[in-house]
Amino acid sequence: ELMIGIQDFETVLDSVRVGDVCVCPIDDIWYRATIEKVLPDQTHVELFCIDTGRRETKPATTLRKLETFTDVPGLVRKAGLFGVKPKQGDIWSKETIETFKELVDVGGETEFNVTVVDEEMMSIKLTDATGLDIASALIEMELISEDDSSTTVVEQKSFQSDKLNKESPADEVLQTAAVSATTTEKTDKMDESLGKAILVQERPSLIAKREDKISKGSELEKKSVTFNENSNETFEIETGNQEEFGRNVERLISRPELMITSDSVFKSVVSSVVDLNEFYISLVEDTEQFGNILADIQDPTESLRSFDVGVTCACRVDDIWFRGKVEKVMPDKIEVFLIDTGKRVAQPRTHLKALVKHRDAPGLAIKAGLHGVKPKEGETWSQDSRDSFLELTDVATGETEFQTKMIEKDKDGKLMVQLLDWSGLDVAEAMVELDLAVKIPVDSLPLQEQEKASKDGDGDPKNSERKIEGKREDVKGSEPKLSGADNSTDSCKPKMKENLGKQIDQSQYRKCSITTVVDLEEFYITPTSRTEQFEELMIGIQDFETVLDSVRVGDVCVCPIDDIWYRATIEKVLPDQTHVELFCIDTGRRETKPATTLRKLETFTDVPGLVRKAGLFGVKPKQGVVWSNESVETFKELIDVGEETEFNVKIIQEDEEDMYVKLSDNSGLD
């Protein structure tokens, strides 16, 4: 399916960067590939075909943009033969490699039973249908020797020893020469088949629960797969085409969401939000596994050897180490995707270490979107809608569990879901009630979804006119109901305007930090829910070089402060016509700068400033009308200005320009 779907792309790449995924032609067939290196001549690139394991060097002009299957992980897995080493020295002889290729019928149709012995290193044992052990065969041919140190390492791991034997150079060479369809750069020509080895990890629970259906009409066979050599546990799996089976198993291992089928209902928490069409959920049943992973990867000591895009690492965030994958390399920081939470962070290189344990286990964060709603205007979700969604889903604490129903998967495999909290509140309906989203008309849905909607009653005008009524207290402890169930008890849905305040601004500013203080009647606050947006914005505005054509009051630009660029509006041009007064719209800070230091803002031009001016409600200076220096400095100290201390904000009075608030910290101190 994938290969058929990527043969007709015509868009030439705009740029060629290491880590980008594209399609490249090999023998008149197009394959997905990552760019691993741009050669010095700047016209050729080295590529790794992520679905076959083959490496190629191609002219950059022959590559095309990958427009579909962009979220589907590569279908091959790197592996090494367990328990063996070269007969002499640390390098595998050419004869050994060629004999190994013959035995495994590389690129052919020979099927192998695969037993994972060392999951972290993906060291495996291979036996063919007759029971022939490939490693034993090579030893009998006196081409390789048995490696006793490998057995020692596995024994140590089985007793959970803290000290593991490091892989030998020989292991490293074997993993390079005989993995991922056993391809090598020296191979003149190799069929691009996935091979027939079934690469699996010790995740029988996922395989046993697998409900993905193989292509209709194919003849089903039962295949035995051993997951754990020590337990000798075998699972029977039905499949048709063996190549498709290999792909499905590998995808299932890489992406736990593939075990979730249409109409599946499960409990999840929302761990990270980009917008309503892209957020990340974690299964409640994975909570213990997540805790175990975190416990195992704290205090890493081994340095990360490569910061290339795609490298898996341990990443430190707020003194806690998380599993991550490098997404972007910048001059001073590395952008990392945290695979168990779905968050993206930009960290200095010193905050990244080699991930020794759980390196190959799939991430626990599952990409999702909210089903059945769209932005009120245009195609982009507003900041107001994003902030309200953050509050409704309680991302800040990550403690609210949702009854989650997977309605469908989009073309890239993302789960489109319905979310209900413990009180029965439907998050999508709440967003509509808050006038921040609109329902997608039933006739705009795919045909199968139209049929489902008619059965569930979503197409009934009476249903679409339901209002969210009642109080949370009335339904505490009741079990939420998902679409398709009887939702006649409208009283089970809380009144949003009572819970979130009459104005959406109140929901935005419940949890805030204070960024800048002038005095107690003028300070600037920003919702803590916008922290990720601020970081993303700051990363995106650091490399502008276009000097301003003119300097006018009201224009937005970027200005340098302590070698970091910030968005700012020009408030005043000073009489000397060479300096300007600026207001930094994301921090509230004011600066005076030479006009020549300013640069044109080329992105995030439509994103409003992230801070809001506020004053402390109900107080005045002890004497006169001016706040004393002592009171201002004490106020700054109490609110931890410029840091990440979170405050509860209650808006008492506001108009277009001024907002007066009450502040209390997490201990309740006003």
C-alpha distance (Angstrom), angle and dihedral (degrees) to the residues before:
residue distance angle dihedral
E1 . . .
L2 3.79 . .
M3 3.80 94.6 .
I4 3.79 92.0 49.2
G5 3.78 90.6 49.5
I6 3.83 97.5 54.0
Q7 3.80 102.2 48.8
D8 3.81 100.3 91.4
F9 3.81 106.7 52.0
E10 3.78 115.4 133.2
T11 3.81 105.4 171.1
V12 3.81 111.0 114.1
L13 3.82 115.5 -138.7
D14 3.82 114.8 -95.3
S15 3.78 90.6 -149.0
V16 3.78 139.1 1.4
R17 3.80 115.1 -129.7
V18 3.77 133.5 165.0
G19 3.79 109.7 -100.2
D20 3.82 96.8 26.0
V21 3.79 117.5 130.3
C22 3.81 117.7 -133.9
V23 3.80 140.8 148.1
C24 3.80 120.8 -97.1
P25 3.82 130.9 -170.9
I26 3.82 120.8 -117.2
D27 3.81 116.9 175.6
D28 3.81 90.2 -18.9
I29 3.81 93.1 -53.0
W30 3.82 123.1 108.7
Y31 3.82 121.0 -130.3
R32 3.80 134.2 -177.5
A33 3.80 111.6 -109.2
T34 3.79 142.1 169.5
I35 3.78 120.7 -132.8
E36 3.80 106.4 -119.1
K37 3.80 100.9 174.1
V38 3.79 140.4 4.8
L39 3.80 107.9 -141.1
P40 3.82 120.4 -128.2
D41 3.82 92.7 -104.3
Q42 3.85 86.6 63.3
T43 3.82 89.9 -139.3
H44 3.82 100.3 84.3
V45 3.80 132.5 52.9
E46 3.78 136.7 -164.3
L47 3.81 112.6 -125.8
F48 3.79 137.4 -165.4
C49 3.81 115.5 -152.1
I50 3.79 102.5 -137.6
D51 3.81 95.6 -159.1
T52 3.82 98.4 47.3
G53 3.82 107.7 22.9
R54 3.79 92.6 -123.9
R55 3.82 120.7 140.3
E56 3.80 122.8 -145.1
T57 3.80 139.8 176.1
K58 3.81 111.6 -140.8
P59 3.82 139.2 168.4
A60 3.80 108.3 -97.4
T61 3.80 89.5 -128.3
T62 3.81 91.2 66.3
L63 3.81 94.3 60.5
R64 3.79 123.8 97.6
K65 3.81 134.9 -160.4
L66 3.82 116.1 -93.8
E67 3.81 105.3 -128.7
T68 3.82 102.7 172.0
F69 3.81 135.4 35.1
T70 3.81 88.0 32.1
D71 3.82 92.9 143.4
V72 3.80 96.3 44.4
P73 3.84 110.1 105.2
G74 3.79 120.2 -128.5
L75 3.79 112.3 -79.0
V76 3.81 99.2 -135.6
R77 3.77 130.7 73.4
K78 3.80 128.2 -151.2
A79 3.83 113.5 -121.6
G80 3.79 142.1 168.4
L81 3.81 132.9 -150.1
F82 3.79 110.1 -102.3
G83 3.80 126.4 -126.5
V84 3.79 101.1 10.6
K85 3.80 139.0 103.1
P86 3.83 136.4 -178.4
K87 3.79 116.5 -73.4
Q88 3.79 90.5 -123.6
G89 3.77 130.2 18.6
D90 3.80 123.3 -22.0
I91 3.82 100.7 -63.9
W92 3.80 125.2 87.4
S93 3.80 110.2 -124.4
K94 3.80 120.4 -121.7
E95 3.81 89.2 -117.4
T96 3.81 90.8 55.2
I97 3.79 92.8 50.6
E98 3.81 93.9 46.9
T99 3.83 91.8 47.9
F100 3.81 90.2 48.2
K101 3.81 89.8 52.1
E102 3.78 90.4 52.3
L103 3.80 93.1 48.6
V104 3.81 94.0 50.1
D105 3.82 92.7 40.9
V106 3.79 90.2 -133.1
G107 3.79 111.5 -141.8
G108 3.78 90.5 6.9
E109 3.77 131.8 103.2
T110 3.80 102.7 -96.8
E111 3.77 111.5 132.1
F112 3.81 121.8 -141.6
N113 3.77 134.5 -164.3
V114 3.80 108.0 -129.9
T115 3.79 124.8 -155.1
V116 3.81 116.7 -171.6
V117 3.81 107.8 -142.0
D118 3.80 100.6 168.6
E119 3.79 109.9 26.9
E120 3.81 96.6 -173.3
M121 3.80 93.1 55.7
M122 3.84 92.9 30.3
S123 3.82 89.0 -127.5
I124 3.79 108.3 169.8
K125 3.78 144.9 -177.4
L126 3.81 118.6 -131.9
T127 3.79 126.4 -155.8
D128 3.79 126.0 172.5
A129 3.82 126.9 -137.4
T130 3.82 91.3 -84.0
G131 3.80 91.9 55.0
L132 3.81 94.8 -105.0
D133 3.82 110.2 155.6
I134 3.81 107.5 -141.7
A135 3.80 94.9 -151.0
S136 3.81 91.8 49.7
A137 3.80 90.4 48.8
L138 3.80 92.1 53.8
I139 3.82 90.8 47.2
E140 3.82 90.9 51.3
M141 3.80 88.8 51.5
E142 3.84 86.6 54.6
L143 3.79 90.7 -124.9
I144 3.80 95.7 119.3
S145 3.80 139.0 18.2
E146 3.76 132.7 -129.8
D147 3.81 112.7 -100.2
D148 3.80 108.6 -139.2
S149 3.81 92.1 -175.3
S150 3.82 90.9 67.1
T151 3.80 90.8 58.7
T152 3.79 89.5 49.5
V153 3.81 90.9 53.4
V154 3.80 93.1 51.1
E155 3.80 91.4 47.4
Q156 3.77 90.2 51.3
K157 3.79 91.0 50.1
S158 3.77 92.4 49.3
F159 3.81 88.5 58.5
Q160 3.84 89.8 45.9
S161 3.78 93.5 -117.5
D162 3.77 115.2 -177.9
K163 3.79 92.5 -138.9
L164 3.80 118.6 68.4
N165 3.77 127.6 -172.5
K166 3.78 109.5 -111.6
E167 3.78 117.3 -119.9
S168 3.75 114.0 -94.5
P169 3.82 123.4 -122.0
A170 3.78 86.6 -109.8
D171 3.81 91.5 59.5
E172 3.79 89.2 49.6
V173 3.81 92.6 52.8
L174 3.80 92.8 47.0
Q175 3.78 91.6 50.9
T176 3.78 89.4 53.0
A177 3.78 95.8 46.0
A178 3.77 103.4 40.1
V179 3.78 110.9 33.3
S180 3.80 139.4 95.2
A181 3.79 97.3 29.8
T182 3.84 85.6 -23.2
T183 3.77 93.6 -86.7
T184 3.82 124.4 169.5
E185 3.76 130.8 -173.0
K186 3.80 88.9 -122.3
T187 3.81 93.0 61.1
D188 3.80 108.9 112.8
K189 3.77 96.3 -155.2
M190 3.77 132.0 -5.3
D191 3.77 133.1 176.6
E192 3.82 107.8 -110.9
S193 3.80 94.5 -133.9
L194 3.79 115.6 133.7
G195 3.80 88.7 -120.8
K196 3.76 119.0 -126.1
A197 3.77 103.1 -92.7
I198 3.79 111.8 123.3
L199 3.80 104.6 -137.3
V200 3.77 111.0 -160.0
Q201 3.79 138.8 162.2
E202 3.79 126.4 -144.1
R203 3.79 93.7 -84.0
P204 3.82 102.8 118.1
S205 3.78 91.5 153.5
L206 3.78 90.5 66.4
I207 3.76 94.4 44.6
A208 3.79 92.8 46.0
K209 3.80 90.6 51.3
R210 3.79 93.9 45.0
E211 3.78 111.0 131.4
D212 3.80 99.7 169.1
K213 3.78 108.8 129.2
I214 3.78 121.4 -134.0
S215 3.80 117.7 -130.1
K216 3.80 112.7 -60.0
G217 3.77 118.4 -100.3
S218 3.80 95.5 23.3
E219 3.78 116.6 132.2
L220 3.81 109.0 -108.3
E221 3.76 121.5 -130.3
K222 3.79 130.2 -178.2
K223 3.78 116.6 -123.9
S224 3.81 124.6 -168.9
V225 3.77 116.6 -138.6
T226 3.80 124.2 -174.4
F227 3.79 112.5 -150.1
N228 3.77 102.8 177.5
E229 3.75 123.3 34.5
N230 3.80 92.8 -160.4
S231 3.80 95.7 52.9
N232 3.82 95.2 37.2
E233 3.81 85.8 -143.6
T234 3.81 113.8 166.4
F235 3.78 129.2 -168.3
E236 3.79 127.1 -158.0
I237 3.80 112.4 -136.3
E238 3.78 125.6 -174.5
T239 3.76 116.6 -135.5
G240 3.75 141.8 151.7
N241 3.77 117.6 -157.6
Q242 3.81 108.5 31.0
E243 3.81 94.4 -142.6
E244 3.78 89.7 54.9
F245 3.80 89.9 47.8
G246 3.80 90.9 54.2
R247 3.78 90.5 50.8
N248 3.78 94.4 47.1
V249 3.80 93.8 49.5
E250 3.79 92.5 48.4
R251 3.81 92.3 47.3
L252 3.79 90.5 47.3
I253 3.79 91.2 52.8
S254 3.82 92.7 46.6
R255 3.80 96.0 44.9
P256 3.82 118.8 37.3
E257 3.81 90.8 -170.3
L258 3.81 88.2 73.7
M259 3.79 89.2 75.2
I260 3.82 87.7 63.1
T261 3.79 112.3 88.3
S262 3.79 133.2 -168.0
D263 3.83 112.5 -65.5
S264 3.82 91.5 15.4
V265 3.82 110.9 150.1
F266 3.79 118.9 -155.3
K267 3.79 141.5 148.3
S268 3.78 119.8 -100.3
V269 3.79 143.7 159.6
V270 3.79 124.6 -137.4
S271 3.80 107.8 -119.8
S272 3.81 104.2 174.3
V273 3.81 137.7 10.0
V274 3.79 132.2 -156.1
D275 3.80 92.9 164.1
L276 3.80 138.1 -49.9
N277 3.79 90.8 -71.9
E278 3.81 94.8 50.3
F279 3.75 123.3 36.6
Y280 3.78 134.5 129.7
I281 3.78 128.4 -120.0
S282 3.78 131.6 -169.7
L283 3.78 124.5 -151.7
V284 3.81 113.0 -114.4
E285 3.80 87.9 -138.2
D286 3.83 88.2 62.5
T287 3.83 93.8 57.5
E288 3.79 94.2 98.6
Q289 3.80 91.7 46.0
F290 3.81 90.1 51.0
G291 3.81 90.1 51.8
N292 3.79 91.3 49.5
I293 3.79 91.6 49.9
L294 3.79 92.3 50.3
A295 3.80 91.5 47.8
D296 3.80 91.2 51.5
I297 3.82 97.8 49.6
Q298 3.82 102.2 46.0
D299 3.81 119.4 118.2
P300 3.81 98.2 18.9
T301 3.80 114.1 -171.6
E302 3.80 105.8 -177.6
S303 3.81 114.3 97.8
L304 3.78 119.5 -123.9
R305 3.80 108.4 -108.8
S306 3.80 97.1 -160.7
F307 3.79 134.1 29.6
D308 3.79 93.7 -168.6
V309 3.80 119.4 141.2
G310 3.80 110.5 -87.4
V311 3.80 96.2 28.4
T312 3.82 114.1 137.2
C313 3.80 114.3 -132.7
A314 3.79 146.8 155.8
C315 3.80 110.1 -98.1
R316 3.80 125.6 -163.3
V317 3.81 116.5 -137.2
D318 3.81 119.2 171.4
D319 3.83 90.7 -16.6
I320 3.81 93.0 -53.7
W321 3.80 122.5 108.1
F322 3.81 118.1 -133.4
R323 3.78 132.9 -179.4
G324 3.78 110.7 -103.2
K325 3.77 145.6 168.5
V326 3.81 123.6 -137.2
E327 3.83 110.2 -115.2
K328 3.79 103.7 167.2
V329 3.79 136.6 12.4
M330 3.80 117.0 -145.2
P331 3.80 129.8 179.0
D332 3.81 95.2 -101.3
K333 3.80 104.4 14.3
I334 3.78 143.8 32.8
E335 3.80 120.8 -131.4
V336 3.79 109.0 -137.5
F337 3.81 131.9 -172.1
L338 3.82 110.7 -144.6
I339 3.78 101.9 -137.9
D340 3.81 96.6 -158.3
T341 3.82 97.8 48.5
G342 3.80 104.9 25.3
K343 3.79 93.0 -126.6
R344 3.79 123.8 137.1
V345 3.79 119.8 -143.4
A346 3.79 136.0 175.9
Q347 3.80 111.1 -139.8
P348 3.82 136.3 170.4
R349 3.79 116.3 -103.4
T350 3.80 89.9 -106.4
H351 3.82 88.8 67.0
L352 3.81 92.3 61.2
K353 3.81 125.2 81.2
A354 3.78 136.5 170.2
L355 3.79 113.3 -82.0
V356 3.80 107.7 -130.9
K357 3.79 101.8 170.6
H358 3.82 128.0 46.6
R359 3.79 89.1 9.4
D360 3.80 95.5 143.0
A361 3.81 100.0 32.4
P362 3.82 110.4 111.4
G363 3.80 120.0 -104.1
L364 3.80 117.2 -97.2
A365 3.82 96.7 -140.1
I366 3.80 113.9 98.0
K367 3.80 121.3 -157.3
A368 3.80 113.1 -126.2
G369 3.79 144.5 165.0
L370 3.82 132.7 -153.7
H371 3.78 109.9 -101.2
G372 3.79 125.3 -132.9
V373 3.81 101.9 15.1
K374 3.78 136.8 88.8
P375 3.82 135.7 -174.6
K376 3.78 115.3 -71.1
E377 3.78 91.2 -125.8
G378 3.78 129.6 22.8
E379 3.77 122.9 -21.2
T380 3.81 100.5 -67.7
W381 3.79 124.9 84.6
S382 3.81 112.3 -121.4
Q383 3.78 122.7 -123.2
D384 3.82 89.2 -113.5
S385 3.79 91.1 56.6
R386 3.79 91.8 47.2
D387 3.82 93.1 49.4
S388 3.80 92.8 48.5
F389 3.79 90.8 47.8
L390 3.81 88.8 51.6
E391 3.79 90.3 54.2
L392 3.80 95.1 43.9
T393 3.80 91.2 51.4
D394 3.82 93.5 42.5
V395 3.79 94.0 -133.4
A396 3.79 91.0 162.8
T397 3.81 92.4 69.5
G398 3.81 100.0 20.0
E399 3.81 88.6 -149.2
T400 3.81 101.7 112.2
E401 3.79 112.4 99.4
F402 3.79 119.3 -149.2
Q403 3.76 130.5 -158.1
T404 3.79 97.3 -126.6
K405 3.77 125.9 -161.1
M406 3.79 119.9 -169.1
I407 3.82 105.6 -140.9
E408 3.80 98.9 177.2
K409 3.80 144.5 -30.9
D410 3.77 120.6 -114.9
K411 3.79 122.2 -131.9
D412 3.82 91.6 -85.1
G413 3.81 93.8 50.8
K414 3.81 97.0 -102.8
L415 3.81 113.5 149.7
M416 3.81 114.6 -118.7
V417 3.79 103.3 -154.6
Q418 3.79 145.8 -178.5
L419 3.83 115.5 -134.1
L420 3.81 125.4 -156.0
D421 3.80 123.2 176.0
W422 3.83 125.4 -144.8
S423 3.82 91.9 -83.6
G424 3.79 94.1 53.9
L425 3.81 94.6 -102.9
D426 3.80 109.9 156.2
V427 3.81 105.5 -144.2
A428 3.82 93.7 -151.9
E429 3.81 92.0 52.0
A430 3.80 89.9 46.8
M431 3.80 90.8 55.3
V432 3.82 89.5 50.7
E433 3.82 91.1 47.7
L434 3.81 89.6 52.0
D435 3.81 88.1 54.6
L436 3.82 90.8 -119.4
A437 3.80 97.8 112.1
V438 3.80 139.7 23.1
K439 3.77 129.7 -141.0
I440 3.77 117.2 -104.7
P441 3.83 106.6 -117.4
V442 3.77 112.6 -110.4
D443 3.81 92.0 -122.8
S444 3.83 88.7 58.9
L445 3.80 92.5 59.1
P446 3.82 123.9 90.5
L447 3.81 113.1 -85.4
Q448 3.80 93.9 -104.6
E449 3.80 89.6 51.9
Q450 3.83 91.2 49.3
E451 3.80 88.7 55.1
K452 3.79 91.0 47.9
A453 3.80 91.8 47.3
S454 3.80 91.6 52.3
K455 3.80 90.0 51.6
D456 3.79 93.0 45.8
G457 3.78 93.1 46.7
D458 3.81 94.8 -115.8
G459 3.78 89.9 128.8
D460 3.79 92.6 55.5
P461 3.81 110.1 105.0
K462 3.79 88.6 -143.7
N463 3.75 90.0 59.0
S464 3.80 93.4 47.1
E465 3.81 89.9 52.3
R466 3.78 94.7 54.8
K467 3.76 114.0 127.3
I468 3.77 126.1 -144.9
E469 3.77 102.9 -111.7
G470 3.76 140.8 160.2
K471 3.79 130.6 44.9
R472 3.79 132.6 -74.4
E473 3.81 90.5 -126.8
D474 3.79 90.8 61.3
V475 3.78 93.3 61.8
K476 3.77 103.7 34.6
G477 3.77 108.8 145.9
S478 3.81 94.2 15.1
E479 3.76 117.7 128.8
P480 3.83 114.7 -111.7
K481 3.78 118.3 -122.6
L482 3.76 126.0 -138.8
S483 3.79 129.6 -147.8
G484 3.73 110.3 -67.8
A485 3.80 92.1 40.0
D486 3.79 125.3 94.5
N487 3.79 105.4 -79.8
S488 3.76 96.7 171.6
T489 3.81 94.1 122.1
D490 3.78 98.9 84.7
S491 3.80 89.6 172.9
C492 3.80 87.5 75.9
K493 3.79 89.7 74.1
P494 3.81 119.4 81.5
K495 3.77 123.0 -127.2
M496 3.79 103.8 -104.8
K497 3.77 96.0 -155.6
E498 3.79 91.4 56.5
N499 3.78 92.5 49.9
L500 3.77 100.7 40.5
G501 3.79 102.2 31.0
K502 3.77 129.7 -107.6
Q503 3.79 93.9 -81.8
I504 3.76 123.8 54.1
D505 3.82 89.2 -136.7
Q506 3.79 88.6 69.9
S507 3.78 90.9 59.4
Q508 3.79 90.5 48.7
Y509 3.76 95.2 52.6
R510 3.81 103.2 44.0
K511 3.81 94.9 103.2
C512 3.79 114.1 34.1
S513 3.75 146.0 154.4
I514 3.81 124.4 -145.4
T515 3.78 114.6 -120.7
T516 3.83 105.2 177.9
V517 3.81 135.6 12.3
V518 3.81 128.2 -158.1
D519 3.80 94.6 163.8
L520 3.80 138.4 -47.2
E521 3.81 91.2 -71.0
E522 3.79 95.4 47.4
F523 3.75 121.6 43.0
Y524 3.80 132.5 128.2
I525 3.78 127.0 -121.6
T526 3.79 133.6 -172.5
P527 3.81 128.8 -167.7
T528 3.79 112.2 -106.8
S529 3.81 85.7 -135.3
R530 3.81 87.0 72.6
T531 3.80 95.8 58.1
E532 3.79 93.6 101.0
Q533 3.80 91.3 46.6
F534 3.81 90.3 50.8
E535 3.80 91.5 51.4
E536 3.80 92.2 47.6
L537 3.79 90.8 47.8
M538 3.79 93.6 48.4
I539 3.79 91.7 50.5
G540 3.79 90.4 50.9
I541 3.82 98.5 52.9
Q542 3.79 102.3 49.7
D543 3.81 100.2 92.1
F544 3.82 106.9 52.4
E545 3.80 115.9 132.4
T546 3.82 105.4 171.0
V547 3.83 111.2 114.6
L548 3.81 115.5 -138.6
D549 3.81 114.7 -95.7
S550 3.78 90.8 -148.3
V551 3.80 139.4 0.9
R552 3.80 115.1 -128.6
V553 3.78 132.9 165.0
G554 3.79 109.7 -101.2
D555 3.80 96.3 26.3
V556 3.80 117.6 130.5
C557 3.82 117.9 -134.1
V558 3.80 140.7 147.3
C559 3.78 120.8 -96.7
P560 3.82 131.5 -170.9
I561 3.80 120.7 -116.7
D562 3.81 116.7 174.8
D563 3.84 89.9 -18.5
I564 3.82 93.0 -53.9
W565 3.80 122.6 108.4
Y566 3.82 121.1 -129.9
R567 3.79 133.7 -177.3
A568 3.80 111.5 -108.7
T569 3.80 142.2 170.0
I570 3.79 120.6 -133.5
E571 3.82 106.2 -119.0
K572 3.80 100.4 174.1
V573 3.81 140.5 4.6
L574 3.79 108.1 -141.1
P575 3.83 120.4 -128.6
D576 3.82 92.9 -104.0
Q577 3.86 87.0 63.2
T578 3.82 89.8 -138.8
H579 3.81 100.5 84.2
V580 3.80 132.5 52.7
E581 3.78 136.9 -164.6
L582 3.81 112.4 -125.8
F583 3.80 137.5 -165.7
C584 3.82 115.6 -151.9
I585 3.79 102.6 -138.0
D586 3.83 95.5 -158.9
T587 3.82 98.6 47.7
G588 3.83 107.0 22.5
R589 3.78 92.0 -124.3
R590 3.84 120.9 141.5
E591 3.79 123.2 -144.7
T592 3.80 140.2 174.7
K593 3.82 112.6 -140.3
P594 3.81 140.1 168.6
A595 3.80 108.5 -97.6
T596 3.80 89.6 -128.7
T597 3.81 91.1 66.3
L598 3.81 94.1 60.7
R599 3.80 123.8 98.0
K600 3.78 134.8 -161.2
L601 3.82 116.3 -94.0
E602 3.81 105.5 -127.7
T603 3.81 102.6 172.0
F604 3.81 135.6 34.7
T605 3.81 87.6 32.2
D606 3.82 92.3 142.3
V607 3.81 96.4 45.6
P608 3.83 110.6 104.1
G609 3.80 119.4 -129.9
L610 3.78 112.8 -78.7
V611 3.83 97.7 -135.6
R612 3.77 132.4 71.3
K613 3.78 128.2 -157.0
A614 3.81 114.2 -115.9
G615 3.79 141.8 170.5
L616 3.79 132.3 -153.9
F617 3.78 109.7 -100.4
G618 3.81 124.4 -126.5
V619 3.79 101.1 10.7
K620 3.82 137.8 99.5
P621 3.82 135.8 -177.7
K622 3.82 116.6 -72.2
Q623 3.81 90.1 -122.8
G624 3.79 130.3 18.7
V625 3.81 122.8 -20.2
V626 3.82 100.7 -67.5
W627 3.78 122.9 86.3
S628 3.80 111.6 -121.4
N629 3.79 120.0 -120.3
E630 3.81 89.2 -117.0
S631 3.81 93.2 55.2
V632 3.82 92.2 47.6
E633 3.81 93.1 48.5
T634 3.83 92.0 46.9
F635 3.81 90.0 48.9
K636 3.81 90.3 51.8
E637 3.77 90.5 51.4
L638 3.82 93.4 48.7
I639 3.80 93.8 51.1
D640 3.82 95.5 39.8
V641 3.80 90.6 -129.2
G642 3.80 116.4 -142.4
E643 3.79 93.5 13.8
E644 3.79 132.8 95.4
T645 3.80 101.2 -97.6
E646 3.80 108.3 138.5
F647 3.81 122.3 -135.2
N648 3.77 132.5 -169.2
V649 3.79 107.2 -122.4
K650 3.79 124.6 -158.5
I651 3.79 115.4 -172.2
I652 3.81 108.3 -141.0
Q653 3.77 101.5 170.2
E654 3.80 133.4 5.9
D655 3.75 144.5 164.4
E656 3.79 133.8 170.6
E657 3.81 93.9 -67.7
D658 3.80 109.3 19.5
M659 3.78 133.7 50.5
Y660 3.80 123.1 -174.7
V661 3.77 116.6 -160.2
K662 3.78 146.0 176.5
L663 3.80 115.8 -127.6
S664 3.79 126.8 -156.4
D665 3.78 128.1 169.9
N666 3.80 125.5 -134.2
S667 3.80 91.3 -87.6
G668 3.81 90.1 58.3
L669 3.82 95.3 -106.2
D670 3.83 110.2 153.0
